[in-house]
C-alpha cells in the first residue's frame, strides 16, 4: 500500500502533482518550492499544522509535504534556503516551512530541530517544481497606497518576539468589536502558522488573514517591494467585509529586518493611523518608544507583557506620557479619538 503523505498547511493549494526524485541532485530550491520529505527524527516540532488546519502528529518514517523557506524567530529558529545539495533538512516552522537551521534559542539545545530527508520535489504536468508563491502570484496586487484610504489602520509592533504584540492586536480587535466597529486583522510578516490570525478571529475580527494567503511560507528575506505588494493585496482582501478598522501586526521586534524596513518606509507608514507598541518590561517600553521616534514613528499607545505588573506600569508612566493599556482595558475598547490628540513625550 502506498504510504500516506501528511500535507502541511502551506501546501493546502497543492492538488495534482508527481514526486520527482531526480531533481533532488540537480535543483536548488527557491522559497515556496514544494517537496516531499521523510521524517528522520523529531525534535522541536513533533507535530505540524496540516492542510485541514488542525495539528498533525508526525513520527520518524512519516512522509510529509512542505515548502522550502526561511525563518527569523529570536525565541525559536533562524534558518535559510540551502545553498548546496544537502543530506538533511529541518522543519523551521509548524505551518510547513523547511530549510537549513542556522541558529536556535538555547532552550532547544536538547531537543534540536526535527530532521528530514528530501525524497523528491512535487512537480506539475510540465515537470516544473510546484511553488506556493508562484501558484498564487496572479492574486498579488502592485502597491499603490490607495487602499488604505478606505479604512483606518492600527499597527501593532513590539520590542521583540513574545513581547505581547499579538495579544495586544487581538484584544484591540475585541475592544473595537465590543464598541460596535467592524474590524479585520492582518498578520503581514512572520512564518506561516495560523495561531495568531485564529486568535484575532476568535476575538471578534470579521476577517483574519496573513501572508500565507499568497503562498509565502515566510516573509523573512522578502524584498521591500514584495512587502508593500503584500500589504496592498491583503488590504484589498479584507475590504470585502467593509471594515471600520484594520489591525495589522508585523512580526518580531523593531530591529528585525522586515519590521525595521517597513517602519522606515514612508510609503507604508503614511497609511498607518495609530501605532500601538508592546514591550516586555519597563526599559524596553521606554527605550522602544525612543527608538521608534528616531525612525519618525510616533507611538500612540503602549501595551504588552509589562502591563501585567502595576509596578512596571508605574515605572513607564514616570518616563512617558503615552497612554498605557492592559489587555483588560484593550478588551473594553480604547478611545481612539484621544490617542490621535494625545501629547507624546519621552523623558
C-alpha positions, 0 to 999 in steps of 0.5 A: 500500500502506498504510504500516506503523505501528511500535507502541511498547511502551506501546501493546502493549494497543492492538488495534482502533482508527481514526486520527482526524485531526480531533481533532488541532485540537480535543483536548488530550491527557491522559497515556496518550492514544494517537496516531499520529505521523510521524517528522520527524527523529531525534535522541536516540532513533533507535530505540524499544522496540516492542510485541514488546519488542525495539528498533525502528529508526525513520527520518524518514517512519516512522509510529509509535504512542505515548502522550502523557506526561511525563518527569523524567530529570536525565541525559536529558529533562524534558518535559510534556503540551502545553498548546496545539495544537502543530506538533511533538512529541518522543519523551521516552522509548524505551518510547513516551512523547511530549510537549513537551521542556522541558529536556535534559542538555547532552550532547544539545545536538547531537543534540536530541530526535527530532521528530514530527508528530501525524497523528491520535489512535487512537480506539475504536468510540465515537470516544473517544481510546484511553488506556493508563491508562484501558484498564487502570484496572479492574486498579488496586487502592485502597491499603490497606497490607495487602499488604505484610504478606505479604512483606518489602520492600527499597527501593532509592533513590539520590542521583540518576539513574545513581547505581547504584540499579538495579544495586544492586536487581538484584544484591540480587535475585541475592544473595537468589536465590543464598541460596535466597529467592524474590524479585520486583522492582518498578520503581514510578516512572520512564518506561516502558522495560523495561531495568531490570525485564529486568535484575532478571529476568535476575538471578534475580527470579521476577517483574519488573514496573513501572508500565507494567503499568497503562498509565502511560507515566510516573509523573512528575506522578502524584498521591500517591494514584495512587502508593500505588494503584500500589504496592498493585496491583503488590504484589498482582501479584507475590504470585502467585509467593509471594515471600520478598522484594520489591525495589522501586526508585523512580526518580531521586534523593531530591529528585525529586518522586515519590521525595521524596513517597513517602519522606515518606509514612508510609503507604508507608514503614511497609511498607518493611523495609530501605532500601538507598541508592546514591550516586555518590561519597563526599559524596553517600553521606554527605550522602544518608544525612543527608538521608534521616534528616531525612525519618525514613528510616533507611538500612540499607545503602549501595551504588552507583557509589562502591563501585567505588573502595576509596578512596571506600569508605574515605572513607564508612566514616570518616563512617558506620557503615552497612554498605557493599556492592559489587555483588560482595558484593550478588551473594553475598547480604547478611545481612539479619538484621544490617542490621535490628540494625545501629547507624546513625550519621552523623558 
